[in-house]
Amino acid sequence: MKKKIVFRSGSLRMGGLERVLIEVLQTINKDKYEIILVIDDDCGENNIFEKDIPKEVKYYFLKSQELIQKIDKYRLKKKNYIYKILYNFYLNYSTKIMFKNMEKLVKEMGSIDILVDFDAGATKYIDKLNIKRKIVWIHNSIPNLKKKKDKIERFGKRLEHYDTIVAICDEMKEEVENIYPKLRGKIRRIYNPFNFERIEKLSEDLSELNNEQKNMLKDDYCIAISRLDTLQKDYLTLIKAFSKLKEKNINKKLYIIGDGPSKEEIRIYIENYKLEDQIKLLGRFKNPYVWLKNCDFFIHSSKYEGFGLVLVEAAFFNKLVISSDCKVGPSEILEYGKSGYLFNVGNFEQLAEILEKIILKKDGEISKIIKNMEKNLLRFDKSVVLKEYEKLFDEN
């Protein structure tokens, strides 16, 4: 008899965590497991990954599209006192609706063998659900996610209600063990899975591009791909580094792929440093692999990370990777500098020096660094990682 496993997560919007979730759902053995997906937010046309859910997987939304639209509407206007009250009201209401609908679904589904809380979004009510085994995935550095000491402590208390806690890299596993010593025996590391065959195939698909964009692929450019959110993604450091290069008449093109709340702020940074001819905001692409395959090298400037999926994807195309040495993920992926370049978070001068060395081909170690990364990609392959998933799910 198949084990019944329920995966829950926050949304199907464009994002790294969502991509990993879909990869797992597509790859996991559905002859062995009955998989059900529960998503908090129905985001309507922003459910980017909805059509990628395998047909064998039943899925449900806990909060309606109408409710999500109201919350989004009032969040944008919450500087106004009245709208702030409405925003808080609907936010609290949505939490109650979410738990009520989850509780109802669990009863309707009957006996559930495992609940996988894939983004740790069910921690507030997980203890109230009658399910045999509860597993939670941690995708972010907890101090960066929760920030305040009381929130970190409260989160730890909630994690006690899970049977297993999965961290997505060794550095994160160590961090969780150090913050919550009581949970040490429950924590294990499982990397995110990558379908390299699919990535290669998508890199040949130009259907998302217009003629101008197809021509841009022929340029000599480097690339950054991430959500445009300056709270986490440190675009100011990246822009300052390119300004330093410009002072030395090094005019490398940088294409930035992504969208997010800081788009206008980043555009103003680019204008203020007079880099409009070099740095281009290309917007969001569901398939960024076309751009990755054709770039000269990849840059990642974050203040913190959960893992850094795109670093692995760039390395798959034999691209040199330059990343901030932020917590957690990049340094482990790049083997602490053996398989890529690392710069200190916020240090634009150090980043500019690295970029100058690469652009002017002053470093004879580049080919060696790329070969080192090639050797290390296997640990992220879906066939390797999904065996660890199944091993976890098959435990009693």
NORJOHU-V179411 format. One record per helix or strand. SS is the DSSP state (~ for helix, > for strand). FROM is the first residue (numbers start at 1). LEN is the number of residues. Records with the same first field share a line. If there is no record, write none. Layout:
SS = FROM-LEN + FROM-LEN
This chain:
> = 3-7 + 33-9 + 58-6 + 114-4 + 133-6 + 164-4 + 187-3 + 194-1 + 221-5 + 233-1 + 253-5 + 279-5 + 297-4 + 302-1 + 304-1 + 320-5 + 327-1 + 341-3 + 381-1
~ = 16-12 + 44-3 + 50-3 + 65-12 + 81-29 + 126-3 + 142-5 + 149-11 + 170-10 + 181-6 + 196-7 + 211-6 + 235-13 + 263-10 + 289-6 + 309-8 + 330-4 + 335-3 + 348-12 + 366-15 + 382-13
